[in-house]
Amino acid sequence: MHAFYADHFVLPLPTGHRFPMAKYSLLREAVAQMPTVELLEAPAATDRQILLAHDVAYVQSVVNGTLTPQQQREIGFPWTLAMVERSRRSVGATIAACKAALNEGVSVNLAGGTHHAYRFKGSGFCVFNDAAIAARVMQRQHTFVLKVAIVDLDVHQGNGTASVLAQDDSIFTFSMHGEHNFPFRKEPSDLDIGLPDGTTDLAYLSALDRGLDELNSRFKPDFIIYLAGADAHEGDRLGRLKISQQGMMMRDEKVFEFARQRQIGVAVAMAGGYGHDINQTVAVHAQTVAIAARFAQAHHVE
């Protein structure tokens, strides 16, 4: 299985910034120990690709460094050339993972999941919306990929993705998230499942089963982009849910099994993870990659 990384394109942040930038290099180091995973440097997304989901004026303001202070505050990152390059690579990694998953069954971006980015603006540590862009790239480059489902299991609702794709019937947005967590103004996805604070494994997995059943009955996708946020884990400082490590494992297995049974590819983006202990966050993400690699092997056997 191929996994794409961009952590060496470091986003310079002020001391004390709450975004856990170190998790990406730690995750790559963990994945490097997995014998069935090949690490590849993420390519950079082009302007043409990014414009499939974003307004030209917004893209130009990011690329040219003319974001206003207010726009930078909403994104949560100060503008730098490194921020632009890392954002391009994060999108490019999801596009590359999608292409690889067509052959491998499963492939992974070791970053991505930037689902708070809207067509006209960035938000919540998200500059460009990698899943929306990658879905449209796939549809234009592979004529047999007509219907893409974005299964977003980050603990925060995929508001940007829902907004960007609101009028696009060829891409189904499914977000299962903390109902009372950020963003406090939700956008309507094709399917939203909001969970109360403190939700535990049994209720979480039951809700996921219902959501996947509804996805299948309403849409029947040709391909899945899966946002596998680690922030539903009980150790996450921003998550407010109580999902165990085992529950996170079972969550991932359900998504991959859903794709395997239908013989469709699934590309994974890591999405959020803000654990009190960064090593716990990395362990949750690494577990997702290990499960993805196992399903990729099963795809080859089949």
Secondary structure by P-SEA (a helix, b strand, c coil): cbbbbccccccccccccccccaaaaaaaaaaaacccbbbbbbbbbccccccccccaaaaaaaaaccccaaaaaaacccccaaaaaaaaaaaaaaaaaaaaaacccbbbcccccccccccccccccccccaaaaaaaaaaaacccccbbbbbccccccaaaaaaaacccccbbbbbbccccccccccccccbbbbbccccccaaaaaaaaaaaaaaaacccccccccccccccccccccccccccaaaaaaaaaaaaaaaaaacbbbbbbbcccccccaaaaaaaaaaaaaaaaaaaaaaaac
